[in-house]
Structures are given as C-alpha cells and as structure tokens.
Amino acid sequence: MRQNLRQFNSILRFGLLISLSAILFACSIPNENEPYFGKTVPPSADVVRYVTGPEPESLDPQIGTGQPEQRIYLALYEGLVEYDPQTLEPVPAIAERWETNNDSTEYTFYLRRNARWSNGEPITARDFVYTMRRGLDPKFASRAAVQAYYIKNAKAFNEGAAFIQDANGEFLKDDEAIVPARLTVPQGEKQKAAFFKANPKLEQAVAGKNLVPVRGEDIGVEAIDDYTVKIYLTQPVPFFVKILPYNFFRLVPEKIIVQHGTKWTAPENIVTSGAFTLKEWSPYDEIVVEKNPHYWDAANVRLQQVKFYPVEDQSTIMNLYKAGEIDATLNRAVPRSWLPVIQKKLDHQDALEASIEYYIINTTKPPMNDVRVRKAFALALDKTLITATRRNSKPLSTLIPLDIFKGYPSVQAVEFNPEKAKRLLAESGYQDASGNYDASKFPIEEIALTFNTSDGNKFLVEIIQSQWKRNLGLTVPLKNMETKTYFSATAKLEYKGFARYGYGADYIDPYTFLSIFATEGGDNGTGWIDERYVKLLDVANRTLDVERRNQLLAEAETLLLNEQPIIPLTTSSTNWLKKPYVKGMYPNALTLHPWKYVYLERDSAKW
C-alpha cells in the first residue's frame, strides 16, 4: 500500500507538471538572443533526466523493437559489442576482442574475465548461448529474432522446422547451402505444402523419412570454454559484428528468468548485464536506472542514475526542457513552428537520420491484396505536402533513406500521379459502366488508417486522409491505438488497410531496412513475402565485393517497391536538444546513446 501511494503521488506530481507545461507552451516564445534554450544549471547529482518517447513495451531486450525501448536497453544490458557513441560502429564490450575466418562464416569472441551480472555473478560464454537460444525459441516469439537468422540453423529453429533423417540415422544435406548444412523443412501442414510445391523434387526425397525438430542446441552458437564464444553462420557476412550491438543480442540472465518467468524484469527481480541496473519502474511516469557497481567498466561510468520519462507530447517535452526538469530529449522533439528559432541554439542537435516513416499495408485481405490498388493509394499521395510544414523532414519514395549508406545507389520510384492512380483503381474493377473510375464502387468499409497515438502521428494521418479524399474521392477511416500494444498488433496483421510505421536502422548497412521484409514475421507487418526478393538478398549478402553487393540490394529494393507492400513517406534529421553540460551524447544517425559514456560537465568553460 505504501508503495502504491508513493507511486500515485509521483504520477500526480509529474502529471501536474505536464499540465502546467502544456499551458506554458501556449505563451512561451523562444528568445532568439539567448545562446541556449531554457535553463542551463547542471543537476547537483550525477543524474541525467531523459525523455524516451512512448511507454516501453517491455524491459526485456528480446521483446521490444522500438527506439523507446532500445534507449533504455542501452543502459541495462550489454552484448558482446557496443555501439560507438559517435559513429555507431561496433566496439568491444563483454567481448574484449574477436576474430573471423577467411570467408566471414565463423566468428570467435573472447570474453572479459571480469564481466559480471548486476548481482555480482560472473558472465560466461554459456550466458550468450542461452540468450540466443531463448530469443530464437519459437515459443518465445520474439519479433527481433530475424536479426539472428544469419546464424546456422537459427531461422529453422525459430520457424519450427525439422531436419530429415533416413533409416540409417543420417541427415539429408542441403545441396544449395553455401556452408555445409542439413536440409530442413517446415513442420506445419500449410507451410510444408507450400515448401514442397516450390520444391517438388524434395517431396519425393523426404517421403518415408523421419522429421527431427530443430532444437536450440542445433543453432550455431557454441561456448568453447567459459570465456570463448564461437558463432557459425550460414554464409559469408562481413558486416555481422555491426548487427551485434542490437538489443536482441544483449545478454539476459537464465537463472533469474527461470526463477521469475515473465516477471523477471520487475525492479525487485531484475538482474542486468549493462552499466546500470533497474531501481524503479512506475509505468507511464518514470524509469530510474542506477549505476551497476559490478559492471566490468564501472570505474569509467560517471553517471549515478539515468531517469527516463515516457512523454510523447512535444509541447510538454519542450517546456520540461526549458524549465530544466529534463536534460536531453529524444529525436524529433522540437515542434515544427519552433524550428526556425531552435535550430540556431547551441543546444540543438541535428544529423542525418537512418530512419524512415512509412505505411504498411495488410496485403492478405481484399482490396489491398491487389497490387494495383496498393499502387493507386501510393500514387495519390503528394509527399511534398506532408513535409511542407516539417523543416526537418524530406519526402521519401524509397525504402532506403538517401545519403546515409556510402556507395548505395538510389533506386527509381514512381512519384505523385493521381490520374494514374484512378486508372489503376478502374482496372481493379472500381469503375462505372463506361469504364471510368467510380469511387462509390470501392469497399471503403474494408480499410482503415491505423496509427499509434501521438499528436505528430495524428497530424500526419489527417493530411494523408485529406489527400486520399481529394485525389481519390475516398474518406479512409482513422483508427488510433496505444503505442504499447500497437506494434504487437500490427505484427500479427490485426488491422485492415494501412498502418503507420516508423523504422530506425539497427545498424549502419542498407540491409537493416531490406531485412524487414525478408520474412513474414518480425516487424514486417504486411503479410507480403516474395522468394525472388529473399533470393536477391541472399545472393547480395554472399557477395564480398561491396559495389556488386550494393547493386544487388538495390535490385531487391526495386522489386519491393514494385510490389508496394508499403508506402514510404518521409525521412528526417534527428532534431533534438541537449543541455550544454551533458557530454558523451552525440547526434548520431540512430539517436541511440550508450549511457556508460555520458557524463556531466559543470565547468561552463568546457561547454
């Protein structure tokens, strides 16, 4: 009861501050003559107060896939490698060094002998093996599991596939595998039928043989000894280490998870592998992490706490920052109307952002299962109108944002063309007796535009709704959903028509975006999958020549855009604020900050 009362008072106090902040916003005008926006008095304690965005879906690093979660995971958990705070290139973390074989199909990581969990127990190679098996377990159903599919047998295990064993106990080999591997087939009847339809010769080869389910023990992650991890891949992947800082690969504690189940991330239960551990979690109020004294590099961690606030409203964020109640904000925090002034301030942070905003389309249900209909809705959007009031956004008609990935060729995409859109809808059957497009024939009740609740998202969907009304004569219904449940629902295709999506790169390589649609699960959310697309990506990632690999990846992107399971909308710059006394946070392309590097500089001469 005492804890509940304390939490209620905390929520009430912060709620009043938010309400006051919203009122102040209406009459607050940035002073153009001041070098910084708002107060610049450092906190008396070594604490950074940071706005993360929406309430996190989970504090389990193998569940959440959004930036709000990733920002918190960077404090609580660590993997074999970590992001460099400026370049986002992988740097040593729990692994102090690593090596690879000649063709980048095997990686060996050597762990620090002083790495500890937050309860003081040693971290060993077996902890990483457990983390990978747990995250890939189909019963766990992690949407991020696709990030590990390069690992031998990871995809087969995650998808519940089986090996084929003959009467002599021998396993059939996959003749098409680049690295020697066993052949696997799906176990579900529907999936198996589709597999054999695409591979009729294999159906005869498998007849009469045993199907042996792929187990977690079969994936290509091995503890050579307590401090050596070896990872076996299905093909050459020269950029594999760049993927490993992603939260799916951050170590989680087997003993604690077994003991507490889904409640293992509660403050009273949690054990972490990162520079901080969880002190408090008051949902929709704040998350407080404090320095982990057992962390292997604790001597160089200068913050005692980080306080994360789940706030989405821009006016609230800006006034909390101005009043000195928070020290830094998430990306895209500055309201459109304030950008002309705020962009001149010394505490404004900006950089090209490896992110896109787009709409996914549920391609499994009519009328959106018709590619012509999907293309029509894409052609009916003038993206320059979307970005006209956003000084930090650019129109985007491709999946890959421009000027982020060196050497990647930009692909051609069809731009705004409402007349062509109407012709496509007429060809799809929505026409009058003369064959002309007739909006009244379109089943508008079968689609909607779903978005996760925020002022920015609502503003965007209303612009798009008005464009479709003007250009197609169709008023698409709007449907909002709480962010905490939104991404899980869209991943399960629990929407009709369109759903708003945003994606920030998990690592600095174009494949981070292309991989989303290489599998039906994870963050795909469209139900679209094309073997031609998957094969192009596979060939590209087996190609060690960088220029040729980029060309193949661009071919895959072109194929996806032609099939239109998504409608790309915009790409942005990072656009956030940081007090001048906060150091170690940089405007990198992902707006992800490894908190172990962050500190407060109280000497204003060094700001």
Residue, then its C-alpha position, 0 to 999 in steps of 0.5 A: m500500500r505504501q508503495n502504491l501511494r508513493q507511486f500515485n503521488s509521483i504520477l500526480r506530481f509529474g502529471l501536474l507538471i505536464s499540465l502546467s507545461a502544456i499551458l506554458f507552451a501556449c505563451s512561451i516564445p523562444n528568445e532568439n538572443e539567448p545562446y541556449f534554450g531554457k535553463t542551463v544549471p547542471p543537476s547537483a547529482d550525477v543524474v541525467r533526466y531523459v525523455t524516451g518517447p512512448e511507454p516501453e513495451s517491455l524491459d526485456p531486450q528480446i521483446g521490444t523493437g522500438q527506439p523507446e525501448q532500445r534507449i533504455y536497453l542501452a543502459l541495462y544490458e550489454g552484448l558482446v559489442e557496443y555501439d560507438p557513441q559517435t559513429l555507431e560502429p561496433v566496439p568491444a564490450i563483454a567481448e574484449r576482442w574477436e576474430t573471423n575466418n577467411d570467408s566471414t562464416e565463423y566468428t570467435f569472441y573472447l570474453r572479459r574475465n571480469a564481466r559480471w551480472s548486476n548481482g555480482e555473478p560472473i558472465t560466461a560464454r554459456d550466458f550468450v548461448y542461452t540468450m540466443r537460444r531463448g530469443l530464437d525459441p519459437k515459443f518465445a516469439s520474439r519479433a527481433a529474432v530475424q536479426a539472428y537468422y544469419i546464424k546456422n540453423a537459427k531461422a529453422f529453429n525459430e520457424g519450427a522446422a525439422f531436419i530429415q533423417d533416413a533409416n540409417g540415422e543420417f541427415l539429408k544435406d542441403d545441396e544449395a547451402i553455401v556452408p555445409a548444412r542439413l536440409t530442413v523443412p517446415q513442420g506445419e501442414k500449410q507451410k510444408a505444402a507450400f515448401f514442397k510445391a516450390n520444391p517438388k523434387l524434395e517431396q519425393a526425397v523426404a517421403g518415408k523419412n523421419l522429421v527431427p525438430v530443430r532444437g536450440e542446441d542445433i543453432g550455431v552458437e557454441a561456448i568453447d570454454d567459459y570465456t570463448v564464444k564461437i558463432y557459425l553462420t550460414q554464409p559469408v557476412p562481413f558486416f555481422v559484428k555491426i548487427l551485434p550491438y542490437n538489443f536482441f543480442r544483449l545478454v539476459p540472465e537464465k537463472i533469474i528468468v527461470q526463477h521469475g518467468t515473465k516477471w523477471t524484469a520487475p525492479e525487485n527481480i531484475v538482474t542486468s548485464g549493462a552499466f546500470t541496473l533497474k531501481e524503479w519502474s512506475p509505468y507511464d511516469e518514470i524509469v530510474v536506472e542506477k549505476n551497476p557497481h559490478y559492471w566490468d567498466a564501472a570505474n569509467v561510468r560517471l553517471q549515478q542514475v539515468k531517469f527516463y520519462p515516457v512523454e510523447d507530447q512535444s509541447t510538454i517535452m519542450n517546456l520540461y526542457k526549458a524549465g530544466e526538469i529534463d536534460a536531453t530529449l529524444n529525436r524529433a522533439v522540437p515542434r515544427s513552428w519552433l524550428p526556425v528559432i531552435q535550430k540556431k541554439l547551441d543546444h540543438q542537435d541535428a544529423l542525418e537520420a537512418s530512419i524512415e516513416y512509412y505505411i504498411i499495408n495488410t496485403t492478405k485481405p481484399p482490396m489491398n491484396d491487389v497490387r494495383v490498388r496498393k499502387a493507386f493509394a501510393l500514387a495519390l499521395d503528394k509527399t511534398l505536402i506532408t513535409a511542407t510544414r516539417r523543416n526537418s523532414k524530406p519526402l521519401s519514395t524509397l525504402i532506403p533513406l538517401d545519403i546515409f549508406k556510402g556507395y548505395p545507389s538510389v533506386q527509381a520510384v514512381e512519384f505523385n500521379p493521381e490520374k494514374a492512380k484512378r486508372l489503376l483503381a478502374e482496372s481493379g474493377y472500381q469503375d462505372a459502366s463506361g469504364n471510368y473510375d467510380a469511387s462509390k464502387f470501392p469497399i471503403e468499409e474494408i480499410a482503415l488508417t491505423f496509427n499509434t497515438s501521438d499528436g505528430n502521428k495524428f497530424l500526419v494521418e489527417i493530411i494523408q486522409s485529406q489527400w486520399k479524399r481529394n485525389l481519390g474521392l475516398t474518406v479512409p477511416l482513422k483508427n488510433m491505438e496505444t503505442k504499447t500494444y500497437f506494434s504487437a498488433t500490427a505484427k500479427l496483421e490485426y488491422k485492415g488497410f494501412a498502418r503507420y510505421g516508423y523504422g530506425a536502422d539497427y545498424i549502419d548497412p542498407y540491409t537493416f531496412l531490406s531485412i524487414f521484409a525478408t520474412e513474414g514475421g518480425d516487424n514486417g507487418t504486411g503479410w507480403i513475402d516474395e522468394r525472388y526478393v529473399k533470393l536477391l538478398d541472399v545472393a547480395n549478402r554472399t557477395l564480398d565485393v561491396e559495389r556488386r553487393n550494393q547493386l544487388l540490394a538495390e535490385a531487391e529494393t526495386l522489386l519491393l517497391n514494385e510490389q508496394p507492400i508499403i508506402p514510404l513517406t518521409t525521412s528526417s534529421t534527428n532534431w533534438l536538444k541537449k543541455p550544454y553540460v551533458k557530454g558523451m551524447y552525440p547526434n548520431a544517425l540512430t539517436l541511440h546513446p550508450w549511457k556508460y559514456v555520458y557524463l556531466e560537465r559543470d565547468s561552463a568553460k568546457w561547454 
